[in-house]
Amino acid sequence: MRVVLAEDLYLLREGLKQLLTAHGFEIVAAVDNGPDLLRALLAERPDVAVVDVRLPPTQTDEGLQAALAARREVPGLPVLVLSQHVERLYARELLADGTGGVGYLLKDRVFNADQFVDAVRRVAVGGTAMDPDVIAKLFARVDDNVGRLTPREREVLELMAEGRSNAAIGQRLFLSESAVGKHTANIFGKLGLTASDDDNRRVLAVLAYLDGAR
């Protein structure tokens, strides 16, 4: 799989390059600023982009803005955000897109190489990889419908947003797969969303709704 990497810290950028290369990825571009990221994404059209949010020249949200601009030119371009920060506005736009793989991981909560590599691969093939803390911050801006969810339904929804299947959610919460299916149906009913067989699209729809984009 071909990867474009955007990270302004030299040591971290080099470490990510070595890690991904060791796991069979091809790094087609590794950049340290927003304009170079946009150029690389449009020129290389990689299988997945791994992007920090805050890049030069502004050190605000250059990375996310470049990724979003590239997705407007290349619909469905898979993007995995790797950051110390949750930028709600642009995260909402990225997650609400509804096409292509997306992920948002917090740097200080990536605990091992396998976890990170699995997330990159999942996003590259059109899946989602969401850190629960990111989801929790998006929950802070939801409307009253989400308040109707039970604590267990919230747990199921957060694990869905991580890209987990019903079977995997059941294992995590010690529930049967059929019980998870019932919770999922309840979630979509309470949120006014129609369930879909497309796991990724279903997760994106929920996230878009939660952050006010729907």
JOQUI-V587809 format. One line per field, one symbol per residue. burial: # if it has 16 or more other C-alpha atoms within 10 Angstrom, else .. A space follows every 10 residues. Layout:
# JOQUI-V587809
burial=???
This chain:
# JOQUI-V587809
burial=########.. ..#..##..# ....###.## ########.# ##..###### ######.... ########.# #....##### ###.###..# ########## ######.... .....#..## ####.##### ##.##..##. .....#..#. ..######## ####.#.### ......#..# #.##.###.. #...#...## ########## #...
